[in-house]
Amino acid sequence: MNNLKLSYSVIFLIIFYFVGIAGFMIPATNSLFKNLIPLAILLSAVLLILFHKPGFTITSIIVFIVIAVLSFFVEALGVKTGNIFGQYTYGNTLGPKLADTPLLIGINWLMLIYCTKVITDSITVKKTIRIIAPPLLMVIYDLVLEKAAPVLGMWSWAGGEIPQKNYIAWFCFSLLFILLIRFFKLSFSNKLAPYVLITQFIFFIIIVTYFKLIIND
């Protein structure tokens, strides 16, 4: 039954994101699908919650909330000062904002940290790799995300250039959040997490390829 539930969820994710790709590629539906981006983030988060094992504890809930809230404030500070990630501004496709920063951005950070940790824990038992690998995966993910974000109206960079310190900041804050999880000795697994991250990654690659390489040509 659990395997069937996982299979259905993976199929649903694939269909959902590939319908999204088609929606973004069709000019008549592009703006509509941009407005559905918050739904995609929340839906992915809900699915992850359903497959979370062994269950949530008071400690894990508090740590997850701290990561979501802290990452939001880091992003808000980054937008205001330009000193953390570089000069960038958020568009309107990520939903309601506070201090010019989408409220959903903290949930997105938490979801990515969660998925990269689960993936790393599932393939190695070495503590050093379990600490370093998630931030590295986050940076690899961001390399593609940063190219797709302006196309999707998520955010844009001053001058259109992505500064190197953005990736350095991504690594450093990802490492901080992973260390926080390790400090409180949170242990969890999630069979859907790899599929969520991989599906999103492929989604962004296709979007970037289509709009940057095909349309611009």
KEKE-3310 file (N, C-alpha, C; in steps of 0.2 Angstrom, whole numbers, plus 5000, padded with zeros to 4 digits):
npx = (5004:5010:5020:5012:5005:5017:5020:5009:5010:5022:5020:5009:5016:5025:5017:5010:5021:5025:5014:5014:5025:5021:5011:5018:5025:5016:5010:4997:4993:5003:5005:4995:5000:5011:5005:5002:5013:5015:5006:5011:5023:5017:5010:5020:5026:5016:5015:5027:5026:5017:5024:5034:5044:5050:5039:5033:5041:5041:5053:5058:5048:5050:5063:5062:5053:5061:5071:5063:5058:5070:5077:5068:5070:5083:5083:5075:5083:5093:5087:5084:5097:5106:5118:5120:5117:5118:5112:5095:5078:5062:5049:5031:5026:5028:5019:5010:5019:5031:5040:5045:5048:5043:5032:5032:5045:5053:5047:5050:5065:5066:5060:5069:5081:5077:5075:5087:5095:5089:5091:5105:5108:5102:5111:5124:5134:5144:5149:5155:5152:5138:5136:5142:5138:5124:5123:5131:5123:5112:5118:5121:5108:5103:5111:5104:5091:5093:5094:5081:5072:5071:5064:5052:5047:5050:5061:5073:5089:5100:5106:5106:5115:5122:5129:5144:5144:5131:5130:5139:5134:5122:5128:5134:5123:5115:5123:5123:5110:5109:5119:5112:5101:5108:5114:5103:5101:5091:5083:5077:5067:5062:5053:5048:5055:5067:5062:5054:5064:5071:5062:5058:5070:5073:5062:5065:5077:5072:5064:5073:5081:5072:5067:5078:5087:5080:5069:5075:5084)
npy = (4994:5006:5008:5009:5021:5029:5028:5033:5046:5051:5050:5059:5071:5072:5073:5085:5095:5094:5098:5110:5115:5115:5124:5136:5137:5141:5155:5161:5156:5158:5168:5164:5152:5157:5163:5152:5146:5148:5139:5127:5126:5125:5113:5104:5104:5100:5086:5081:5082:5072:5060:5060:5053:5047:5053:5069:5078:5089:5095:5094:5101:5114:5117:5116:5127:5137:5137:5140:5153:5160:5159:5167:5180:5182:5182:5194:5204:5203:5207:5220:5226:5221:5216:5203:5192:5199:5212:5211:5209:5204:5197:5196:5183:5174:5175:5183:5197:5202:5215:5217:5204:5188:5178:5165:5161:5157:5144:5138:5137:5129:5117:5114:5112:5102:5091:5090:5085:5073:5066:5065:5058:5046:5040:5039:5036:5043:5056:5068:5070:5070:5082:5091:5088:5092:5106:5108:5102:5111:5122:5118:5115:5129:5135:5132:5136:5150:5154:5151:5158:5173:5172:5166:5175:5176:5182:5195:5200:5214:5222:5211:5201:5188:5188:5181:5180:5176:5162:5158:5163:5155:5143:5144:5148:5137:5127:5131:5129:5115:5111:5115:5106:5095:5097:5097:5084:5078:5065:5059:5052:5052:5045:5052:5063:5064:5063:5075:5085:5082:5082:5095:5101:5096:5102:5116:5116:5112:5123:5134:5130:5130:5144:5152:5147:5142:5151:5163:5162)
npz = (5000:5004:4995:4983:4986:4986:4972:4965:4970:4965:4951:4950:4954:4943:4932:4936:4936:4923:4916:4920:4914:4900:4901:4904:4892:4883:4877:4879:4891:4900:4910:4919:4924:4930:4941:4948:4954:4968:4973:4968:4976:4989:4988:4985:4997:5006:5001:5005:5019:5021:5018:5028:5039:5055:5060:5067:5080:5095:5095:5082:5075:5080:5076:5062:5060:5065:5055:5043:5047:5050:5038:5030:5035:5033:5019:5017:5023:5014:5002:5006:5009:5000:5003:5006:4997:4985:4974:4971:4967:4971:4961:4958:4958:4968:4977:4992:5000:5013:5019:5006:5002:4998:5008:5006:5004:5015:5017:5006:5006:5018:5013:5003:5010:5018:5009:5002:5013:5017:5005:5005:5017:5014:5006:5011:5026:5032:5042:5039:5025:5026:5031:5023:5009:5008:5007:4996:4986:4987:4981:4968:4964:4964:4954:4943:4946:4947:4934:4929:4937:4934:4922:4926:4933:4947:4954:4951:4945:4948:4934:4928:4931:4940:4955:4962:4976:4979:4977:4987:4998:4998:5000:5013:5022:5020:5025:5038:5042:5041:5050:5061:5061:5063:5076:5085:5083:5074:5066:5051:5038:5021:5008:4997:4995:4987:4974:4973:4973:4962:4952:4952:4949:4936:4930:4930:4923:4910:4908:4908:4897:4886:4886:4887:4877:4866:4863:4864:4854)
capx = (5000:5014:5023:5007:5005:5022:5020:5004:5012:5027:5016:5006:5022:5028:5011:5009:5026:5025:5008:5016:5030:5017:5007:5023:5027:5010:5009:4990:4992:5010:5003:4991:5004:5015:5001:5001:5019:5014:5002:5016:5027:5014:5008:5026:5027:5011:5016:5033:5023:5013:5029:5039:5045:5045:5034:5036:5042:5041:5059:5058:5044:5053:5069:5059:5050:5066:5074:5059:5058:5077:5079:5064:5073:5090:5081:5072:5089:5097:5083:5085:5104:5110:5125:5121:5116:5119:5106:5090:5071:5057:5043:5025:5024:5029:5013:5011:5026:5032:5046:5047:5050:5038:5031:5033:5052:5055:5045:5054:5071:5065:5059:5076:5086:5075:5076:5095:5097:5086:5095:5112:5107:5100:5116:5130:5134:5149:5146:5157:5148:5131:5136:5145:5134:5117:5124:5133:5117:5109:5121:5120:5101:5103:5114:5099:5086:5094:5093:5074:5069:5068:5059:5046:5044:5051:5065:5078:5096:5102:5110:5105:5121:5121:5135:5146:5143:5125:5131:5143:5129:5118:5131:5135:5117:5113:5127:5121:5104:5111:5122:5106:5097:5113:5115:5097:5101:5085:5084:5070:5067:5056:5054:5046:5059:5072:5057:5052:5069:5073:5057:5059:5077:5072:5057:5069:5082:5068:5061:5079:5083:5067:5066:5085:5091:5076:5065:5079:5087)
capy = (5000:5012:5008:5011:5028:5033:5028:5038:5053:5052:5051:5065:5076:5072:5076:5092:5099:5094:5102:5117:5117:5116:5130:5142:5138:5143:5162:5163:5153:5159:5172:5160:5147:5160:5164:5145:5144:5147:5132:5121:5126:5122:5106:5100:5104:5095:5079:5079:5081:5065:5055:5061:5047:5043:5058:5075:5079:5096:5098:5095:5106:5120:5118:5118:5134:5142:5137:5144:5160:5163:5160:5172:5186:5183:5185:5201:5208:5203:5212:5227:5229:5219:5214:5196:5188:5204:5216:5208:5211:5199:5198:5195:5176:5170:5177:5189:5199:5206:5218:5216:5197:5183:5174:5158:5160:5153:5137:5135:5136:5123:5112:5112:5109:5095:5086:5088:5081:5066:5062:5064:5053:5040:5037:5039:5036:5047:5062:5074:5070:5071:5089:5096:5087:5095:5113:5108:5100:5117:5127:5115:5117:5136:5137:5131:5140:5157:5156:5151:5163:5179:5170:5164:5181:5175:5187:5197:5203:5221:5222:5204:5197:5184:5188:5174:5179:5173:5155:5158:5164:5149:5137:5146:5147:5130:5123:5133:5125:5108:5110:5116:5100:5090:5099:5094:5076:5076:5060:5058:5050:5053:5042:5056:5069:5064:5064:5082:5089:5080:5084:5103:5102:5095:5107:5122:5115:5113:5130:5138:5128:5133:5151:5155:5144:5141:5157:5169:5161)
capz = (5000:5004:4988:4979:4988:4983:4965:4963:4971:4960:4945:4951:4953:4936:4928:4938:4934:4916:4914:4921:4908:4894:4903:4903:4885:4879:4878:4882:4898:4904:4916:4923:4927:4935:4947:4951:4957:4976:4974:4967:4982:4995:4986:4986:5005:5009:5000:5009:5025:5021:5018:5033:5044:5058:5063:5069:5087:5096:5094:5075:5073:5082:5072:5055:5060:5065:5048:5039:5049:5049:5030:5027:5037:5029:5012:5018:5024:5008:4998:5008:5009:4994:5005:5007:4990:4979:4972:4968:4969:4970:4957:4961:4956:4974:4982:4996:5003:5019:5018:4999:5002:4998:5014:5005:5003:5020:5017:5000:5009:5022:5009:4999:5015:5020:5003:5001:5019:5016:5000:5007:5022:5011:5001:5015:5033:5034:5045:5035:5019:5027:5033:5017:5003:5007:5005:4989:4982:4986:4976:4961:4962:4963:4948:4938:4948:4946:4927:4928:4941:4930:4917:4929:4937:4954:4956:4945:4948:4946:4929:4925:4932:4946:4959:4965:4983:4980:4978:4993:5004:4998:5003:5020:5025:5019:5030:5045:5044:5041:5057:5066:5062:5066:5083:5088:5082:5071:5061:5048:5031:5016:5001:4991:4995:4981:4968:4973:4971:4955:4947:4952:4945:4929:4928:4929:4917:4904:4907:4906:4890:4881:4885:4886:4871:4860:4862:4863:4847)
cpx = (5004:5018:5018:5006:5010:5022:5015:5006:5018:5024:5013:5011:5024:5023:5010:5014:5027:5019:5010:5021:5026:5013:5012:5025:5022:5009:5002:4989:4998:5008:4999:4995:5009:5012:5000:5007:5018:5011:5007:5021:5024:5012:5014:5027:5022:5012:5022:5031:5020:5018:5034:5039:5051:5039:5037:5036:5041:5047:5060:5054:5047:5059:5067:5056:5056:5070:5070:5059:5065:5079:5075:5068:5080:5088:5079:5078:5093:5094:5085:5092:5108:5117:5126:5122:5118:5112:5101:5083:5067:5051:5037:5022:5024:5024:5014:5018:5025:5039:5049:5050:5044:5038:5033:5041:5055:5053:5049:5061:5071:5064:5065:5081:5084:5076:5083:5097:5095:5090:5102:5112:5106:5106:5123:5129:5139:5147:5148:5153:5141:5131:5137:5140:5128:5118:5127:5128:5113:5111:5120:5112:5100:5106:5109:5093:5087:5093:5085:5070:5066:5063:5052:5043:5045:5055:5070:5084:5097:5107:5110:5111:5120:5128:5137:5145:5136:5126:5135:5138:5124:5121:5132:5128:5114:5117:5125:5115:5105:5114:5117:5102:5102:5114:5109:5096:5094:5087:5077:5072:5061:5057:5052:5051:5064:5068:5055:5058:5071:5068:5057:5065:5076:5067:5061:5074:5078:5066:5067:5081:5078:5067:5073:5088:5087:5073:5070:5083:5083)
cpy = (5006:5013:5011:5019:5032:5033:5033:5045:5055:5054:5057:5071:5077:5075:5083:5097:5099:5098:5109:5119:5119:5123:5136:5143:5141:5151:5164:5160:5155:5163:5168:5155:5150:5161:5157:5143:5144:5140:5126:5120:5122:5115:5102:5099:5099:5088:5077:5078:5074:5059:5055:5056:5049:5047:5064:5075:5087:5099:5099:5100:5113:5122:5120:5125:5139:5143:5141:5151:5164:5164:5166:5179:5187:5185:5192:5206:5208:5207:5219:5230:5227:5217:5206:5191:5193:5208:5213:5210:5205:5201:5197:5187:5172:5171:5183:5190:5202:5209:5217:5209:5192:5179:5167:5156:5156:5145:5134:5133:5130:5117:5109:5109:5102:5090:5085:5084:5074:5062:5060:5058:5046:5036:5036:5039:5040:5054:5068:5075:5072:5079:5093:5095:5091:5103:5113:5106:5107:5122:5124:5116:5124:5138:5137:5136:5147:5159:5155:5156:5169:5177:5168:5170:5181:5180:5189:5200:5210:5220:5215:5199:5194:5184:5182:5174:5176:5166:5154:5158:5158:5144:5138:5145:5140:5126:5125:5129:5118:5107:5111:5110:5095:5091:5096:5087:5074:5071:5058:5055:5052:5051:5047:5062:5069:5066:5072:5086:5088:5083:5092:5105:5102:5100:5114:5121:5115:5120:5135:5136:5131:5140:5155:5153:5144:5148:5162:5168:5163)
cpz = (5000:4998:4983:4980:4985:4976:4962:4964:4967:4953:4945:4950:4946:4931:4929:4935:4926:4912:4915:4916:4902:4895:4902:4896:4881:4881:4882:4889:4903:4910:4921:4927:4932:4942:4951:4955:4965:4977:4973:4973:4988:4994:4987:4994:5008:5008:5004:5016:5026:5021:5023:5038:5049:5061:5066:5077:5088:5094:5086:5072:5074:5077:5065:5055:5060:5058:5043:5040:5048:5042:5027:5029:5034:5022:5012:5019:5018:5003:5000:5008:5003:4996:5006:5001:4984:4979:4968:4971:4967:4966:4961:4961:4962:4979:4986:4999:5009:5018:5011:4998:5003:5005:5013:5004:5008:5020:5011:5003:5014:5018:5005:5004:5017:5015:5002:5007:5018:5011:5002:5012:5020:5007:5005:5022:5036:5036:5041:5029:5020:5029:5026:5011:5002:5004:4997:4984:4981:4981:4969:4959:4960:4957:4942:4939:4947:4939:4926:4931:4938:4925:4920:4933:4944:4957:4950:4949:4944:4940:4925:4926:4939:4950:4962:4972:4984:4981:4985:4999:5004:5002:5011:5024:5025:5025:5037:5047:5044:5048:5062:5067:5065:5074:5087:5087:5079:5065:5058:5041:5027:5010:4995:4990:4988:4974:4967:4971:4964:4950:4946:4948:4938:4926:4926:4923:4910:4902:4904:4898:4885:4880:4884:4879:4865:4858:4860:4856:4842)
residu = (MET:ASN:ASN:LEU:LYS:LEU:SER:TYR:SER:VAL:ILE:PHE:LEU:ILE:ILE:PHE:TYR:PHE:VAL:GLY:ILE:ALA:GLY:PHE:MET:ILE:PRO:ALA:THR:ASN:SER:LEU:PHE:LYS:ASN:LEU:ILE:PRO:LEU:ALA:ILE:LEU:LEU:SER:ALA:VAL:LEU:LEU:ILE:LEU:PHE:HIS:LYS:PRO:GLY:PHE:THR:ILE:THR:SER:ILE:ILE:VAL:PHE:ILE:VAL:ILE:ALA:VAL:LEU:SER:PHE:PHE:VAL:GLU:ALA:LEU:GLY:VAL:LYS:THR:GLY:ASN:ILE:PHE:GLY:GLN:TYR:THR:TYR:GLY:ASN:THR:LEU:GLY:PRO:LYS:LEU:ALA:ASP:THR:PRO:LEU:LEU:ILE:GLY:ILE:ASN:TRP:LEU:MET:LEU:ILE:TYR:CYS:THR:LYS:VAL:ILE:THR:ASP:SER:ILE:THR:VAL:LYS:LYS:THR:ILE:ARG:ILE:ILE:ALA:PRO:PRO:LEU:LEU:MET:VAL:ILE:TYR:ASP:LEU:VAL:LEU:GLU:LYS:ALA:ALA:PRO:VAL:LEU:GLY:MET:TRP:SER:TRP:ALA:GLY:GLY:GLU:ILE:PRO:GLN:LYS:ASN:TYR:ILE:ALA:TRP:PHE:CYS:PHE:SER:LEU:LEU:PHE:ILE:LEU:LEU:ILE:ARG:PHE:PHE:LYS:LEU:SER:PHE:SER:ASN:LYS:LEU:ALA:PRO:TYR:VAL:LEU:ILE:THR:GLN:PHE:ILE:PHE:PHE:ILE:ILE:ILE:VAL:THR:TYR:PHE:LYS:LEU:ILE:ILE:ASN:ASP)
# end
